[in-house]
Amino acid sequence: MIKEAIGIAATIDEAKESAISELNAGLDDDVQFEIIDMPKKKVLGIFGGSPAKVRAYIEIDDPAPKKAPKKQNKKNDAVKENKEPKENKPKAKNEKKEKPAPAPVEKADAVDASTLPADSQAAKAVEYIKGVLLGLGCTDITVKVALFDGGATIILEGEGLGVVIGHRGETLDALQYLASLAANNGNGYFKVSIDIGNYRERREKTLISLAHRMANQALKSGRNRSLEPMNPYERRIIHTAIQEIDGVSSHSVGEGDRRHIVITPDNATPRAPKKTSAPVENREPKKDSEALPLYGKIK
């Protein structure tokens, strides 16, 4: 039986991870992919563009047919009723328990931005962000702030905020940096973090899942696996996740926007060196005969 799911995200890798999470596939499962739509970048990071769309499918065993219920024996039922109920046995250690997803701390501690003192650094950051949102046409937006030691997390809620996140969070990172400058204004360092729909938390989970999957592929194949270019924040998440996996390591290569992570297995198969042609012996360059005229024989 074929089980499939559709993943939609900003990049092909993210769409694959989204589809895999829908399938609940394990690291060892043979998941096949079909790219339906390639992503298109937005003009100036704001206008147009479309996400990637990927179909993931996996072949699973057909469910076993249900057995017919056994006929009840009245004598056995009567005996069972006279017996004392058995105590509940403790669950086995290997039995997995589903843990509820922890609620974001920022939302629990957040307060309305209007309650902040006007001269506070958090209020200055909020004022700057509101000005940018107004310029982008985002008017019906709720702004909450969760203060922590040395900074604040600004939580934005409302419609049409996808334009603020941008391609792989690039617009969000830029806005966060500019809001930090507005909050500090040359006075100390006040860290500003912007969160939209728990994007940071969801992105971190996606990157950790991607790191485990690519590391598993590197271990199976014995060859390096390269990831897409990422910003320093995302590369740090990948490196941290790889450090917890035995048998693989990671390093960054490239410059600027092309800098990306390469995952290397400890048992990497060395590639054979490219064959080169035999060196040509030094020969004297051919010289034109001095007896011939400049333009050859002219009749």
N, C-alpha and C positions, 0 to 999 in steps of 0.2 A: 504494500500500500504506500502511496506517495503522500507525504505531508509537506505542505508548502506555505510560505508566508511572503508578504511584500514589505520591503523596507524602503522608506523615503527619508533622505537626509541631504545635507549640503554636499557631501562627497561620496564617492563610490564605497570607500572603506566604511564610512559611518552608516551608509544604507545597508551594507552587508551585515554589520553588527546589529543593526536594528531588526533586520529580518531574522537573524540567528536567535536573538532574544525572544522573538515571537514564537520561534520553533521550540524553544527550550532545549536546544541541541547541546550535547556535551563536547568537550574538547577533542575527543577521539572520534566523533561522528563524522562520516563522510558527507559533508554538506556541499551541494552543487549550486552554482549561481548562474543567473541569466540577467544580463544588464538590459533593462527595458528602456530607460532614458538616461542619457549622459547629462551631468550637471552643466548649467550655463551660468557664467559669472554675471554679476550685476554691473551695470554701467556706473562707474564712480562709486561702487559699493552700495548704491541706493536703488537705482531704477532697473526694472526688468529682472531677468535671470529666472532660473528654474532649478529645482533640486534634482538630485540623482534618484533613480527608481530602480530597484534591484529585486528580482525574484529569487528566493532561496528555497530549495526543496531537498528532501531527504527520504530515503526509502526505509520504511519500518515494517516489522513483521505484522501480519494480519492478526487481529485479536482472536484468541482461542474461543471456540463456541461454548456457550454456557451449558453446564450440565443441568439435567432435569433435577428438581428437588427430590430428595429422598422421602419415602413415605414414613410418616411418624408412627412410632410404636407406642401405643397407649401404656403398655406395661412399663417400658423404659421411662416414659414421661412421669409416671406415678412415682417411680423410684427416685428420679431426679428431684422431684418436689420435696421429698423427705430429707434430702441431703442439705447440709449447711452450705451457704454460698462461699465460694473460694475467695481468698483475698486477692486483690489486684496485684499482679506481679510487676515489679519495676521494669521499665522499658530498657531494652538493650542499649548498650553504649553507642553502637554504630547506627542506631536509628536516628534519622535526620528529622529535625524539627524546623518548621517554617517560622522564621523570625519576621515580625512585622517591620516594615521599613521605618527607620527612625525619622521623626518629624524634624524639619530644619530648625536649628536653634535660632537662626536669625529672625524668622517669622514670629516665633514665640516671644522674643524680647523686643520686637520692633514697636515703635511708636509713630504716630502721625507726624509728618515733617513739619506741620504748622505749629507744633508745640515746642520746637527747638528755639533757643535764644537766637535772635537775629544776627548777633555778632559772633556766633560760634562757628568753628571751622566746618562742622557738618552742615550747618545752614547755608554757608557760602557754596559748598559743593552742590547742594540741592538746588540752589538758585541758578547756578550755571547749567545744571542738567535740564532743568525746566525750560531754560531759554533755548537749548538745543532741540528739545522735544517739540517746542512750539514751532521752531523753524522747519522741522520735519513733518509738521501737520498732525502730531500726536497731541491731542488736546484733552481727551477724557482719560487721564492717567492718574492713578493713585500712587502716592509716594510715601513710603514708610522708611524709617531709619532705625537700625539696631546699633547702638554704640558699644564699643569695646575699648580696652586700654590702648590708646594711641591711634585710634581710627574709628571707622564706621562702615557698616554695610548698608547701602541704599537699595531698597527693594522697590522695583517698578511693577505695577500691575495694570493691565488694560489691554485694549485691542490695538492691533497694528504695530506691536513692538518688535516684530521680526526684523524690521528695517534697522532697528538699533543694534541688534545682534550682529547682522552682516554675515559675510562668508567666513565660516569657521571662527566666529566671534571676533573678527578683526576690528569691526566698527565699535563693538562693545569695549574692546581693549583700549582703543584710541580715546573713546569718550571717558573711560575710567581714568586714563592718564591725564587728560585735560582737566577733569574735575578735581584731581589731586592737586594740580598746579593752582587751580582757583581757590582751593581750601587752604593751602599752605601760604601762598603769596609771599614766599621768602621767609616765613616764620616757622622754623622747626620742620618736623615731618609728621604729617597726619595722613595715615593710610586710608584710601577710599576704595571700596569694593562695590561694584554694581552687580546686582543679581536680578535676572528677569525669568520668572517661571522656573526657578531652580536650575537655570541653564548650567551654571558652574558645576553643580553636583551631578547633573545628568551627563555632562561632558566628561567629567572625571571617571565616572563609572564606565562610559563607553571606551575611554582610552585604556583603562586597566584591563577591560575585557579584550581589547585589541592586542595589547601587549602579551597577554597569556596565549591568545590564539596564534599569533605570529611566532612566539617562542616555541610553541608546540610544533608548528610546521618546520621551524629551523632544526629542532631536535630530530624530527622524523627524517628529513631530507639530508641532514648533515651539511647544509649550505646556509650562507648568510641570507637574511631576509631584510629588505629595505622598506621603510615606511615613507609616507608622504611628508613633504616639508611641513614643519610645525613651528610655532613660536616657542620661546624659551620656557614659558609656563607649562605648556603641554609636553614638551620634551622632558621636563623634570618629572612629570607624572609617569611617563613611560619608563625612564631610567629607574625610578624608585620601585616600580612594579617588577622590572626585570631583575633587580637585585635580590628579590625574594624567590626567584625561580632557579633551581639547581640546574647546572649544565649549560647555561647560556650567559652571555654578557652583552652589553650594549655600548655603543659609542656614537658620537655625532660627526657627520662629515658635511662638507659643503660650506658655502658662505652666503650670508644675507638671507634672502627669501627662499633660497634653495637648500638651506641647511636642514638635514633630516637625520633620522636615527637608523643605524644598521644593527641588527641583532645577530650575534655570532655564536654558534654552538661551540662547545669546548672540543668536540670531535669533528670540527669542520674539515671537509675534504679539500685539500689544496688543489688549486687548478694547475693544470700542466702549462708550462710556459709556451708562449707562442713560438712557432717555428720561424726562424729567420733564414734568409738565403745566405749562401756561402759568401764570404767577403770577396769582392772583386779585386784582383791584383792591380797594383798601380801600373797603369800603361801610359805611354806618352800620347798626348792628344794628336790626332791626325792633322797634318798640315797640308795646305793646298800647294800643289806643285807650282814652283816659280815660273815654269816654262809656259804655263797656260795663261792666256790673256785674261783680263779682268772679267769680261762677259762671255768667255768661251769663244768658239770659232764662229765668225759671222760671215756668211756667204754673200 
